[in-house]
Amino acid sequence: MSENKQYDAAPDFTAVDSSGRQITLSEYKGKKNVLLIFNRGFQ
């Protein structure tokens, strides 16, 4: 895995949304805002 530097574009990735649908970061390319939340859960 390569190291990202400040202001580098984020690498494309696939994740599952709260509805169970797979989404990719590239689906939002050109949109004004993208908010990423990584829930660590509770133990």
mmCIF file of the N, C-alpha and C atoms, coordinates in Angstrom:
data_MODEL
# 
_entry.id   MODEL 
# 
loop_
_atom_site.group_PDB 
_atom_site.id 
_atom_site.type_symbol 
_atom_site.label_atom_id 
_atom_site.label_alt_id 
_atom_site.label_comp_id 
_atom_site.label_asym_id 
_atom_site.label_entity_id 
_atom_site.label_seq_id 
_atom_site.pdbx_PDB_ins_code 
_atom_site.Cartn_x 
_atom_site.Cartn_y 
_atom_site.Cartn_z 
_atom_site.occupancy 
_atom_site.B_iso_or_equiv 
_atom_site.pdbx_formal_charge 
_atom_site.auth_seq_id 
_atom_site.auth_comp_id 
_atom_site.auth_asym_id 
_atom_site.auth_atom_id 
_atom_site.pdbx_PDB_model_num 
ATOM 1   N N  . MET A 1 1  ? 0.852   -1.177 0.000  1.00 0.00 ? 1  MET A N  1 
ATOM 2   C CA . MET A 1 1  ? 0.000   0.000  0.000  1.00 0.00 ? 1  MET A CA 1 
ATOM 3   C C  . MET A 1 1  ? 0.895   1.236  0.000  1.00 0.00 ? 1  MET A C  1 
ATOM 4   N N  . SER A 1 2  ? 0.612   2.163  -0.882 1.00 0.00 ? 2  SER A N  1 
ATOM 5   C CA . SER A 1 2  ? 1.413   3.380  -0.955 1.00 0.00 ? 2  SER A CA 1 
ATOM 6   C C  . SER A 1 2  ? 0.926   4.394  0.077  1.00 0.00 ? 2  SER A C  1 
ATOM 7   N N  . GLU A 1 3  ? 1.823   5.272  0.432  1.00 0.00 ? 3  GLU A N  1 
ATOM 8   C CA . GLU A 1 3  ? 1.491   6.287  1.430  1.00 0.00 ? 3  GLU A CA 1 
ATOM 9   C C  . GLU A 1 3  ? 0.906   7.514  0.740  1.00 0.00 ? 3  GLU A C  1 
ATOM 10  N N  . ASN A 1 4  ? -0.205  8.009  1.238  1.00 0.00 ? 4  ASN A N  1 
ATOM 11  C CA . ASN A 1 4  ? -0.803  9.234  0.702  1.00 0.00 ? 4  ASN A CA 1 
ATOM 12  C C  . ASN A 1 4  ? -0.178  10.430 1.389  1.00 0.00 ? 4  ASN A C  1 
ATOM 13  N N  . LYS A 1 5  ? -0.014  11.471 0.632  1.00 0.00 ? 5  LYS A N  1 
ATOM 14  C CA . LYS A 1 5  ? 0.504   12.717 1.173  1.00 0.00 ? 5  LYS A CA 1 
ATOM 15  C C  . LYS A 1 5  ? -0.628  13.741 1.183  1.00 0.00 ? 5  LYS A C  1 
ATOM 16  N N  . GLN A 1 6  ? -0.444  14.786 1.955  1.00 0.00 ? 6  GLN A N  1 
ATOM 17  C CA . GLN A 1 6  ? -1.462  15.825 2.053  1.00 0.00 ? 6  GLN A CA 1 
ATOM 18  C C  . GLN A 1 6  ? -1.833  16.334 0.667  1.00 0.00 ? 6  GLN A C  1 
ATOM 19  N N  . TYR A 1 7  ? -3.104  16.483 0.423  1.00 0.00 ? 7  TYR A N  1 
ATOM 20  C CA . TYR A 1 7  ? -3.701  16.971 -0.825 1.00 0.00 ? 7  TYR A CA 1 
ATOM 21  C C  . TYR A 1 7  ? -3.696  15.948 -1.956 1.00 0.00 ? 7  TYR A C  1 
ATOM 22  N N  . ASP A 1 8  ? -3.214  14.716 -1.714 1.00 0.00 ? 8  ASP A N  1 
ATOM 23  C CA . ASP A 1 8  ? -3.351  13.662 -2.720 1.00 0.00 ? 8  ASP A CA 1 
ATOM 24  C C  . ASP A 1 8  ? -4.822  13.278 -2.825 1.00 0.00 ? 8  ASP A C  1 
ATOM 25  N N  . ALA A 1 9  ? -5.245  12.869 -4.001 1.00 0.00 ? 9  ALA A N  1 
ATOM 26  C CA . ALA A 1 9  ? -6.610  12.360 -4.158 1.00 0.00 ? 9  ALA A CA 1 
ATOM 27  C C  . ALA A 1 9  ? -6.734  11.044 -3.402 1.00 0.00 ? 9  ALA A C  1 
ATOM 28  N N  . ALA A 1 10 ? -7.861  10.833 -2.772 1.00 0.00 ? 10 ALA A N  1 
ATOM 29  C CA . ALA A 1 10 ? -8.096  9.580  -2.047 1.00 0.00 ? 10 ALA A CA 1 
ATOM 30  C C  . ALA A 1 10 ? -8.218  8.437  -3.051 1.00 0.00 ? 10 ALA A C  1 
ATOM 31  N N  . PRO A 1 11 ? -7.687  7.265  -2.716 1.00 0.00 ? 11 PRO A N  1 
ATOM 32  C CA . PRO A 1 11 ? -7.843  6.123  -3.623 1.00 0.00 ? 11 PRO A CA 1 
ATOM 33  C C  . PRO A 1 11 ? -9.302  5.677  -3.655 1.00 0.00 ? 11 PRO A C  1 
ATOM 34  N N  . ASP A 1 12 ? -9.726  5.147  -4.792 1.00 0.00 ? 12 ASP A N  1 
ATOM 35  C CA . ASP A 1 12 ? -11.100 4.663  -4.909 1.00 0.00 ? 12 ASP A CA 1 
ATOM 36  C C  . ASP A 1 12 ? -11.276 3.440  -4.014 1.00 0.00 ? 12 ASP A C  1 
ATOM 37  N N  . PHE A 1 13 ? -12.428 3.306  -3.397 1.00 0.00 ? 13 PHE A N  1 
ATOM 38  C CA . PHE A 1 13 ? -12.724 2.147  -2.561 1.00 0.00 ? 13 PHE A CA 1 
ATOM 39  C C  . PHE A 1 13 ? -14.209 1.856  -2.616 1.00 0.00 ? 13 PHE A C  1 
ATOM 40  N N  . THR A 1 14 ? -14.572 0.657  -2.190 1.00 0.00 ? 14 THR A N  1 
ATOM 41  C CA . THR A 1 14 ? -15.968 0.230  -2.121 1.00 0.00 ? 14 THR A CA 1 
ATOM 42  C C  . THR A 1 14 ? -16.324 0.001  -0.663 1.00 0.00 ? 14 THR A C  1 
ATOM 43  N N  . ALA A 1 15 ? -17.507 0.438  -0.264 1.00 0.00 ? 15 ALA A N  1 
ATOM 44  C CA . ALA A 1 15 ? -18.000 0.253  1.097  1.00 0.00 ? 15 ALA A CA 1 
ATOM 45  C C  . ALA A 1 15 ? -19.490 -0.072 1.022  1.00 0.00 ? 15 ALA A C  1 
ATOM 46  N N  . VAL A 1 16 ? -20.054 -0.437 2.149  1.00 0.00 ? 16 VAL A N  1 
ATOM 47  C CA . VAL A 1 16 ? -21.479 -0.750 2.235  1.00 0.00 ? 16 VAL A CA 1 
ATOM 48  C C  . VAL A 1 16 ? -22.156 0.363  3.024  1.00 0.00 ? 16 VAL A C  1 
ATOM 49  N N  . ASP A 1 17 ? -23.241 0.925  2.466  1.00 0.00 ? 17 ASP A N  1 
ATOM 50  C CA . ASP A 1 17 ? -23.951 1.987  3.172  1.00 0.00 ? 17 ASP A CA 1 
ATOM 51  C C  . ASP A 1 17 ? -24.911 1.393  4.200  1.00 0.00 ? 17 ASP A C  1 
ATOM 52  N N  . SER A 1 18 ? -25.624 2.256  4.908  1.00 0.00 ? 18 SER A N  1 
ATOM 53  C CA . SER A 1 18 ? -26.512 1.796  5.983  1.00 0.00 ? 18 SER A CA 1 
ATOM 54  C C  . SER A 1 18 ? -27.693 0.983  5.473  1.00 0.00 ? 18 SER A C  1 
ATOM 55  N N  . SER A 1 19 ? -27.947 1.026  4.165  1.00 0.00 ? 19 SER A N  1 
ATOM 56  C CA . SER A 1 19 ? -29.024 0.222  3.570  1.00 0.00 ? 19 SER A CA 1 
ATOM 57  C C  . SER A 1 19 ? -28.518 -1.100 3.009  1.00 0.00 ? 19 SER A C  1 
ATOM 58  N N  . GLY A 1 20 ? -27.217 -1.348 3.144  1.00 0.00 ? 20 GLY A N  1 
ATOM 59  C CA . GLY A 1 20 ? -26.639 -2.586 2.649  1.00 0.00 ? 20 GLY A CA 1 
ATOM 60  C C  . GLY A 1 20 ? -26.202 -2.525 1.193  1.00 0.00 ? 20 GLY A C  1 
ATOM 61  N N  . ARG A 1 21 ? -26.300 -1.346 0.574  1.00 0.00 ? 21 ARG A N  1 
ATOM 62  C CA . ARG A 1 21 ? -25.928 -1.174 -0.830 1.00 0.00 ? 21 ARG A CA 1 
ATOM 63  C C  . ARG A 1 21 ? -24.436 -0.872 -0.938 1.00 0.00 ? 21 ARG A C  1 
ATOM 64  N N  . GLN A 1 22 ? -23.757 -1.514 -1.897 1.00 0.00 ? 22 GLN A N  1 
ATOM 65  C CA . GLN A 1 22 ? -22.349 -1.223 -2.119 1.00 0.00 ? 22 GLN A CA 1 
ATOM 66  C C  . GLN A 1 22 ? -22.214 0.090  -2.878 1.00 0.00 ? 22 GLN A C  1 
ATOM 67  N N  . ILE A 1 23 ? -21.329 0.934  -2.383 1.00 0.00 ? 23 ILE A N  1 
ATOM 68  C CA . ILE A 1 23 ? -21.060 2.212  -3.031 1.00 0.00 ? 23 ILE A CA 1 
ATOM 69  C C  . ILE A 1 23 ? -19.553 2.351  -3.208 1.00 0.00 ? 23 ILE A C  1 
ATOM 70  N N  . THR A 1 24 ? -19.150 3.150  -4.179 1.00 0.00 ? 24 THR A N  1 
ATOM 71  C CA . THR A 1 24 ? -17.729 3.432  -4.378 1.00 0.00 ? 24 THR A CA 1 
ATOM 72  C C  . THR A 1 24 ? -17.510 4.932  -4.293 1.00 0.00 ? 24 THR A C  1 
ATOM 73  N N  . LEU A 1 25 ? -16.320 5.299  -3.888 1.00 0.00 ? 25 LEU A N  1 
ATOM 74  C CA . LEU A 1 25 ? -15.995 6.717  -3.796 1.00 0.00 ? 25 LEU A CA 1 
ATOM 75  C C  . LEU A 1 25 ? -16.111 7.383  -5.159 1.00 0.00 ? 25 LEU A C  1 
ATOM 76  N N  . SER A 1 26 ? -15.762 6.663  -6.220 1.00 0.00 ? 26 SER A N  1 
ATOM 77  C CA . SER A 1 26 ? -15.804 7.248  -7.568 1.00 0.00 ? 26 SER A CA 1 
ATOM 78  C C  . SER A 1 26 ? -17.225 7.624  -8.002 1.00 0.00 ? 26 SER A C  1 
ATOM 79  N N  . GLU A 1 27 ? -18.254 7.033  -7.381 1.00 0.00 ? 27 GLU A N  1 
ATOM 80  C CA . GLU A 1 27 ? -19.635 7.415  -7.694 1.00 0.00 ? 27 GLU A CA 1 
ATOM 81  C C  . GLU A 1 27 ? -19.900 8.880  -7.349 1.00 0.00 ? 27 GLU A C  1 
ATOM 82  N N  . TYR A 1 28 ? -19.117 9.425  -6.442 1.00 0.00 ? 28 TYR A N  1 
ATOM 83  C CA . TYR A 1 28 ? -19.335 10.781 -5.961 1.00 0.00 ? 28 TYR A CA 1 
ATOM 84  C C  . TYR A 1 28 ? -18.355 11.781 -6.557 1.00 0.00 ? 28 TYR A C  1 
ATOM 85  N N  . LYS A 1 29 ? -17.540 11.333 -7.525 1.00 0.00 ? 29 LYS A N  1 
ATOM 86  C CA . LYS A 1 29 ? -16.580 12.237 -8.157 1.00 0.00 ? 29 LYS A CA 1 
ATOM 87  C C  . LYS A 1 29 ? -17.330 13.375 -8.842 1.00 0.00 ? 29 LYS A C  1 
ATOM 88  N N  . GLY A 1 30 ? -16.876 14.596 -8.607 1.00 0.00 ? 30 GLY A N  1 
ATOM 89  C CA . GLY A 1 30 ? -17.516 15.771 -9.184 1.00 0.00 ? 30 GLY A CA 1 
ATOM 90  C C  . GLY A 1 30 ? -18.619 16.353 -8.318 1.00 0.00 ? 30 GLY A C  1 
ATOM 91  N N  . LYS A 1 31 ? -19.029 15.634 -7.271 1.00 0.00 ? 31 LYS A N  1 
ATOM 92  C CA . LYS A 1 31 ? -20.032 16.167 -6.346 1.00 0.00 ? 31 LYS A CA 1 
ATOM 93  C C  . LYS A 1 31 ? -19.350 17.185 -5.442 1.00 0.00 ? 31 LYS A C  1 
ATOM 94  N N  . LYS A 1 32 ? -20.136 18.079 -4.871 1.00 0.00 ? 32 LYS A N  1 
ATOM 95  C CA . LYS A 1 32 ? -19.555 19.141 -4.056 1.00 0.00 ? 32 LYS A CA 1 
ATOM 96  C C  . LYS A 1 32 ? -18.963 18.634 -2.743 1.00 0.00 ? 32 LYS A C  1 
ATOM 97  N N  . ASN A 1 33 ? -19.679 17.793 -2.025 1.00 0.00 ? 33 ASN A N  1 
ATOM 98  C CA . ASN A 1 33 ? -19.206 17.338 -0.715 1.00 0.00 ? 33 ASN A CA 1 
ATOM 99  C C  . ASN A 1 33 ? -19.373 15.834 -0.576 1.00 0.00 ? 33 ASN A C  1 
ATOM 100 N N  . VAL A 1 34 ? -18.402 15.220 0.061  1.00 0.00 ? 34 VAL A N  1 
ATOM 101 C CA . VAL A 1 34 ? -18.485 13.805 0.415  1.00 0.00 ? 34 VAL A CA 1 
ATOM 102 C C  . VAL A 1 34 ? -18.124 13.711 1.887  1.00 0.00 ? 34 VAL A C  1 
ATOM 103 N N  . LEU A 1 35 ? -18.983 13.084 2.682  1.00 0.00 ? 35 LEU A N  1 
ATOM 104 C CA . LEU A 1 35 ? -18.745 12.926 4.113  1.00 0.00 ? 35 LEU A CA 1 
ATOM 105 C C  . LEU A 1 35 ? -18.514 11.456 4.399  1.00 0.00 ? 35 LEU A C  1 
ATOM 106 N N  . LEU A 1 36 ? -17.387 11.143 5.002  1.00 0.00 ? 36 LEU A N  1 
ATOM 107 C CA . LEU A 1 36 ? -17.070 9.763  5.373  1.00 0.00 ? 36 LEU A CA 1 
ATOM 108 C C  . LEU A 1 36 ? -17.120 9.644  6.886  1.00 0.00 ? 36 LEU A C  1 
ATOM 109 N N  . ILE A 1 37 ? -17.846 8.655  7.365  1.00 0.00 ? 37 ILE A N  1 
ATOM 110 C CA . ILE A 1 37 ? -17.917 8.391  8.800  1.00 0.00 ? 37 ILE A CA 1 
ATOM 111 C C  . ILE A 1 37 ? -17.513 6.949  9.019  1.00 0.00 ? 37 ILE A C  1 
ATOM 112 N N  . PHE A 1 38 ? -16.524 6.745  9.851  1.00 0.00 ? 38 PHE A N  1 
ATOM 113 C CA . PHE A 1 38 ? -16.073 5.401  10.179 1.00 0.00 ? 38 PHE A CA 1 
ATOM 114 C C  . PHE A 1 38 ? -16.504 5.101  11.611 1.00 0.00 ? 38 PHE A C  1 
ATOM 115 N N  . ASN A 1 39 ? -17.529 4.287  11.753 1.00 0.00 ? 39 ASN A N  1 
ATOM 116 C CA . ASN A 1 39 ? -18.063 3.933  13.060 1.00 0.00 ? 39 ASN A CA 1 
ATOM 117 C C  . ASN A 1 39 ? -17.238 2.800  13.643 1.00 0.00 ? 39 ASN A C  1 
ATOM 118 N N  . ARG A 1 40 ? -16.614 3.044  14.769 1.00 0.00 ? 40 ARG A N  1 
ATOM 119 C CA . ARG A 1 40 ? -15.794 2.019  15.410 1.00 0.00 ? 40 ARG A CA 1 
ATOM 120 C C  . ARG A 1 40 ? -16.640 1.064  16.234 1.00 0.00 ? 40 ARG A C  1 
ATOM 121 N N  . GLY A 1 41 ? -17.863 1.392  16.480 1.00 0.00 ? 41 GLY A N  1 
ATOM 122 C CA . GLY A 1 41 ? -18.726 0.524  17.277 1.00 0.00 ? 41 GLY A CA 1 
ATOM 123 C C  . GLY A 1 41 ? -18.463 0.693  18.767 1.00 0.00 ? 41 GLY A C  1 
ATOM 124 N N  . PHE A 1 42 ? -19.215 -0.035 19.544 1.00 0.00 ? 42 PHE A N  1 
ATOM 125 C CA . PHE A 1 42 ? -19.083 0.034  20.997 1.00 0.00 ? 42 PHE A CA 1 
ATOM 126 C C  . PHE A 1 42 ? -18.803 -1.352 21.529 1.00 0.00 ? 42 PHE A C  1 
ATOM 127 N N  . GLN A 1 43 ? -17.987 -1.416 22.543 1.00 0.00 ? 43 GLN A N  1 
ATOM 128 C CA . GLN A 1 43 ? -17.672 -2.709 23.160 1.00 0.00 ? 43 GLN A CA 1 
ATOM 129 C C  . GLN A 1 43 ? -18.130 -2.731 24.586 1.00 0.00 ? 43 GLN A C  1 
# 
